Amino acid sequence: MNPYQNLPQSSFWRPAVSDRSLFAIENLWSPKFPISGTAPVVTFGSCFAQHVGRALRDRGLNWHITETNPPGMAPETRKLFNYGVFSARTGNIYTTSLLRQWTSWALGTAVPPDECWESESGVFDPFRPAVEPGGFESREEVFASRAASIAAFKAAIVEAEVFVFTMGLTESWVNLQEGYEYPMCPGTVAGEYDATRHGFRNQDFATIHGNLTAVIKAMRGVNKNLKFILTVSPVPLTATNSGDHVLVATSYSKCVLRAVAGQIAGEFDFVDYFPSFEIITSPVFRGIFFEPNMRSVTPSGVDFVMNHFFTAHETKFGPIELPASAIKLLRRRAQELEARRFVRADGDVPRGKATGRAGNNVASGDVCEEELLAAFGGEA
């Protein structure tokens, strides 16, 4: 006898992987805890985090939005101004240190800086540089909007039952004098880069692990029942300042983040890891879920990932019971989608979404600040 003789087939490569169609690979995730149909779930993180929220909403679950758009704003405009992209209007939170920064502001253990980036087109928030296209009208408007998003982020922490965070990057940019972090390098989306004031950091395992641990403990300090689901974005880096080839830099970034996520999930019973990263990037899936640029994830890839999420949950805990209001909403949405599928103003049958130029995520509908770095590499 030895320990391998009684292991399930999922523990062995041949029966679990190589003898199966890639579409039949299963049991990649055994969730630690159930999610009810009414449980408030909030989502934050890198670009890929947006898909989780939309998938929850599309399945009738309670994707909890704590910062809503002004009345009458059209859906396209809402996304342009970053409403309903994440649970609050934080913009992308790529690193665990940025997550810790937002948490400290929300819980009052740190004061947000008074820095703004002014230009001819408007005034930009350095910590949400893309949420207001063209910039705000004044510094006062920046601070008021930022305060509203901080309050909404606090509400997300306090009111949620599940906090989903998608880890995206190890590379970060900081203010050298004050120590706070920017989501994007100054001078890319907005602002002016100053080598005497702005510094680059490529974070290591210990730093990322320490920040995420601190965040979890701080959030649980105000919401003792809060649970966490961690994911790692499968989207490669648009650009790197590490000095390495962008492919090598991507491997470093994602491997470190994946290691931290696994470590944290092993340390806390109320923290789980969902393998969206593996489902998209494993050689087993042969890159079929990437757009031709080998970076943007296709809508079918997103669907494949989220089907794994819900199938695993149902296998372990049974079907998620939805309230009657959610079922009614799903039926109405299905009818609207069916109507749009066959009827268009020009009378043509729709043929699917165009993918757009390399580096853009038009097909999957992402709002992704990091995509803008592609312009500095000469992408047309």
Secondary structure by P-SEA (a helix, b strand, c coil): cccccccccccccccccccccccccccccccccccccccbbbbbccccaaaaaaaaaaacccccccccccccccaaaaaaaccccccccccccccaaaaaaaaaaaaccbbbbcbbbbcccbbbccccccccccccccaaaaaaaaaaaaaaaaaaaacccbbbbbbccccccccccccccccccccccbbbbbcccbbbbbccaaaaaaaaaaaaaaaaaccccbbbbbbbbccccccccccccaaaaaaaaaaaaaaaaaaaaaacccbbbbccccccccccccccccccccccccaaaaaaaaaaaaaaaaaccccccccaaaaaaaaaaaaaaaaaaccccccccccccccccccccccccccccccccccccccc
